[in-house]
Amino acid sequence: QVQLVESGGGLVQPGGSLRLSCAASGFTFSIYGMSWYRQAPGKERELVAAITNTGYSTHYADSVKGRFTISRDNAKNTVYLQMKSLKPEDTAVYYCNAGFRFPAFGSWGQGTQVTVSS
């Protein structure tokens, strides 16, 4: 059974940083690309960042380029999202899923809330 558990969210001031983690299980993590998505209130879920299974290639939404960094540790079955210079518009629930830029699985974790506010 696929399980995706996101953590690391919280309340942070504009300009601050957070590091999100996604622990994956129930599938062969090392052969899948992984992606982070976010969903703000009243908006559709959108792709934030993606990384190939080897970690050699990454993709970022224009809105987060230069501020967010996606990485992974295949030994720990975990994907990370380092977020810097956070803005109020980054406020959303953040989710991970397998797949490079497109979700591989129909089930999602509970997500982790990121709130950027002074």
JOJORA-V919555 format. One record per backbone hydrogen bond with DSSP energy under -1.0 kcal/mol. NH is the residue of the N-H (numbers start at 0). CO is the residue of the C=O. E is the energy in kcal/mol with one decimal. If there is no record, write none. Layout:
# JOJORA-V919555
NH | CO | E
NH | CO | E
This chain:
# JOJORA-V919555
2 | 24 | -2.7
4 | 22 | -2.3
6 | 20 | -2.3
11 | 114 | -2.8
14 | 85 | -3.2
15 | 12 | -2.3
17 | 82 | -2.1
19 | 80 | -2.8
20 | 6 | -2.5
21 | 78 | -1.9
22 | 4 | -2.5
23 | 76 | -2.9
24 | 2 | -2.0
28 | 26 | -1.5
30 | 27 | -1.7
31 | 28 | -1.7
33 | 50 | -2.6
34 | 96 | -2.7
35 | 48 | -3.1
36 | 94 | -3.4
37 | 45 | -2.3
38 | 92 | -2.2
42 | 39 | -2.3
45 | 37 | -2.9
47 | 35 | -3.0
48 | 35 | -1.5
49 | 58 | -2.4
50 | 33 | -2.8
51 | 56 | -2.4
58 | 49 | -2.2
60 | 47 | -2.5
63 | 60 | -1.8
64 | 60 | -1.0
66 | 63 | -2.3
67 | 63 | -2.1
68 | 81 | -2.4
70 | 79 | -1.6
72 | 77 | -2.8
75 | 72 | -1.0
77 | 72 | -1.7
78 | 21 | -2.0
79 | 70 | -3.2
80 | 19 | -2.1
81 | 68 | -3.0
82 | 17 | -3.4
83 | 66 | -1.8
85 | 15 | -2.2
89 | 86 | -2.3
90 | 87 | -1.8
91 | 113 | -1.9
92 | 38 | -2.3
93 | 111 | -2.8
94 | 36 | -2.6
96 | 34 | -2.0
98 | 32 | -3.7
103 | 97 | -2.6
111 | 93 | -1.9
113 | 91 | -2.8
114 | 9 | -2.8
116 | 11 | -2.1
